[in-house]
Amino acid sequence: MLGFTTGMDGSTAKRNQTLGLQVMEAALLGSGHTPKQDFEDVAAFKAYFATKGTILIDATEQRTQRPVDADYQKAIGPPMRYSGKKKRIR
C-alpha cells in the first residue's frame, strides 16, 4: 500500500520510509526532542505528563485478545475483533 500511495515500487517505498525515519530520529535526538517512551511506574508517567499540554496518542494498532472459536467470532460481529481475512479450513 505504501508503494501504491507513493507511486513507486513497494520495496523502494519501504527503504525510503526507513531512511526517513532514521533521519527524523537522528534530528530529534540531536535537538533533544525525542519523546519519552519508558517509565518506571504510573507515578513517573503522571509526573512527566503533569507539565505537558495536550497529549495525542496514536492508538490505531493496539493489540487485542481475539476469540479462538470461529462461531463466537461470527456471533460478536463488529467492531472488528478478528481478522476477516482468515478462513476456516474444511
C-alpha positions in Angstrom: 0.0 0.0 0.0 2.9 2.3 0.8 4.3 1.8 -2.7 0.9 2.3 -4.3 0.2 5.6 -2.5 3.7 7.0 -3.2 3.7 5.9 -6.9 6.8 3.7 -6.5 7.8 0.1 -6.1 6.8 -1.3 -2.7 10.4 -2.2 -1.6 11.7 1.2 -2.7 9.0 3.0 -0.8 9.8 0.9 2.3 13.5 1.7 2.1 12.7 5.4 1.7 10.4 5.2 4.7 13.0 3.5 6.8 15.6 6.1 5.8 13.3 8.9 6.5 12.5 7.6 10.0 16.2 7.2 10.7 16.9 10.8 9.6 13.9 12.0 11.7 15.1 10.1 14.8 18.7 11.5 14.4 17.3 15.0 14.1 15.1 14.6 17.2 18.0 13.1 19.2 20.3 15.9 18.1 17.9 18.6 19.2 16.8 16.9 22.4 13.2 16.5 21.3 12.8 12.7 21.3 9.6 11.6 23.0 9.9 9.7 26.3 8.8 6.1 25.9 9.7 4.3 29.1 8.5 5.0 32.6 9.4 3.2 35.8 5.8 3.2 37.1 2.5 5.0 36.8 3.6 7.8 39.2 6.6 8.6 37.0 4.3 8.7 34.0 1.9 11.1 35.7 4.8 13.3 37.0 6.2 13.6 33.5 3.0 14.5 31.8 1.8 16.8 34.6 4.0 19.5 33.0 2.9 18.8 29.4 0.0 20.3 27.5 -2.4 18.4 25.3 -1.4 14.8 24.8 -2.1 13.0 21.5 -1.9 9.2 21.5 -1.8 7.2 18.3 -3.7 4.0 19.2 -4.6 2.8 15.7 -2.7 -0.5 16.1 -3.4 -1.6 19.6 -3.2 -5.3 20.3 -6.3 -7.1 21.3 -7.1 -10.6 22.5 -9.2 -12.3 19.8 -11.5 -15.2 20.4 -10.3 -18.5 19.1 -13.7 -20.0 18.5 -14.8 -19.1 14.9 -18.5 -19.4 15.7 -18.1 -17.0 18.6 -16.2 -14.6 16.4 -19.1 -14.5 14.0 -21.6 -14.0 16.8 -19.9 -11.0 18.3 -19.5 -9.2 14.9 -18.4 -5.6 14.7 -16.3 -3.8 16.0 -13.7 -5.9 14.2 -12.3 -8.2 16.9 -10.8 -10.7 14.5 -9.3 -10.7 11.0 -11.9 -11.2 8.3 -9.1 -12.5 6.0 -8.6 -15.8 7.9 -10.8 -18.6 6.6 -11.5 -21.8 8.2 -10.1 -24.9 6.5 -12.7 -27.5 5.9 
